[in-house]
Amino acid sequence: MAKLVSKVYGDALFEEALNKQEVDALFEEVKGLQMILRGNQSLTELLDNPKIVKEEKIGIIKNIFDGRVSDDLMGFLAVIVDKGRQKEIPAICEYFVNAVKEYKKIGVAHVTSAVELNEGQKARLVEKLLNTTQYVEFEMNYQVDPSIIGGMVIRIGDRVVDSSIKTQIYELRRSLLKLQLT
């Protein structure tokens, strides 16, 4: 249900941004809103408190964000709170940001390697990803995991390319176990 809510509201915000040709501006505002919500758990708890009526919650949002965000985003947040969906604001923001990234052809890659990659390796990896995908830019997230022994695991969306030594050893082991000696 939460995924459906974030999709419906996220799509509505994205369509509004497209119609008004304000995708870039709204994209930056929503990313800023995400940072505020992540850094201020008490605000999220306050908005989700059932003892506070909707009108007060909308007033809180106006006090905090009025003049700091566009009227479109301000109105959008008020609608979300009015509909009682304030708990879904982070998921809606995430959906919207991902929709804009897809629209702008910005890929998000999660790269796990056994050792830290140097800048030259990172640059070659980004170049290779740009040449083999439809994306024109990448947001790279690097992680070191010595347990993969060597190679790397690259995840872009729901696609995974696993060239780790750990996986190769596992596949080799499975193949050898399937062999029957006669």
N, C-alpha and C positions, 0 to 999 in steps of 0.2 A: 504494500500500500504506500509506504513512504517513497519508494522508487517512482511510483505513478504520480504522486503529488509533486515530487521534485521535477519530473519530466513535464508535467502540465504547466506548472508555474515557470520553470526554466525556459520552456519553449515560448511561452507568452512573452517573457521579458526579452528573449532573443528576437522574436518577430517584431516587437516594438522598436528595438534598437535598429533592426534592419530598415523598417519603414521610415524611421526618422533619420536614418544614415548617421547614427551615433554609436556604432558598434565599438569603436576604439575607446571613446570616452566612457561609455557604460562598462566596458570590460575593465578599465583601470579602476573605476569606482567600486565595482563588485569585488575586485581583488583586494582593495583597501578595506572594504567591509568584512571580508573573510579574515583579514589580519586582526581587525578590531575584535571580532567575535572569538577568534582563537585566543587572543590575549586577555579577554575579559569574560571569564566564565560566569561571573556574577550577573552580568547583563543578560546572558542567555537564561540563567536561572530566574531572574526577575521577570523576563518576558514570558516565561513558561509557568509562572506562579498562578495557580488557579484562583487564589484569593484576590488577585488584582483584576479588575474588570477591563474589558477591551478598550474602552475609552481612555482609561489611565495608561494602558500600555502604548496606545497610539500617541498619547501626550508625551510619554517617556521617549519614544522614538523621535518625535518632532523636536523635543528639547535637545537631544543628543546630536541628531543629524541635520536638522533644518539649517540651511545656509552652507552646509559642508558637503552635501551631495546634491545632485540634480533633482529637480522637481519630479522627474519621471521615476527615479529610484525611490525618492521619498514617498510618492504615491503608491508605488509598488509595495514597499514595506508596510504601509498602512493597510493596504488591501489584504496582505498576507495575515497580519495580526487580526484584522476585522473578521477574516474567515476562520480564525482559530488555528492557523497553520504555522505559528511562530516557531514551533519546535523544529520545523523543516527548513528554516531559513538557511542554515549551513549547507544542507543537501541541495537546495534550490540554487544557491550561489555556485556550488561545485558543478552542478549540471550546466548552468549557464556558461561558466568559464570554459568547461570542456567543449561546449557547443561552439563557442567563439574560436577556440583553438582549432577545432576541426574546420570551421569556415575559413579561417585564415591559413589553413594548412600548416599548423604548428604541431609537430609530433612531440610526444612525451616519451622519452626512452629511459628505462631503468636498466642500468648496466651493472652486473655483478662480476667482479674479477677476483682472482686469488691474491693478487698484489695490486698496489696502487698504480694506476696508469699515469705515465708522464704526459706532459702537454702535447707532445708530438703524436703519441698514440691516441690521445683523445681527439685531436684534430683529424687524424686519418679515419678514425671511427665515425665521426660526424660526417665527413665527406662521403664515406662509403654508404652510410645510411641515407644521406640526401640523394645519392645516385641510384639507390635501389628501392626507394619509396616514392610516394606522391607528394611528400612533405617538402616545403621550401625552407623550413627552419626547424630546429629541434631544441627542446628543453631537456637537458641531460641531467640525470640523477645517477651518481656513481656510488657504489658500495663495494667494500672489500670483504670477501668471505674466504679465508684460507682453506676451508673445508672442501672447496671445489677443486683444489689441487693445482689446476692450471686452466687455461682457456678462459671463456667468459660466458655468461648468460645474459641475453638481451631481451627485454620485454617491452613491446610497444603495443599498448592497448591489450587486446586479448591474444596477440601473437607472441610466441616465445621461440627464440633461437638459442638452443643450449649446446654449446661446443665445449663444455667443461670436461676436464679429464675424469672427474668423478662420474659423470653420466656415461662417458665412453667406457669406463671400466665396468660400470653396472650393465651396460648393453652387451659387452663382451662376455661377462659372467653369465648373463641370461642365454646367450647364444651357445656357450659351452655346455651349459646345463641341459640344453635341448638335444645335444649330440648324444647318440646312443652308441656305445662301444660294443662291437660284436666280436 
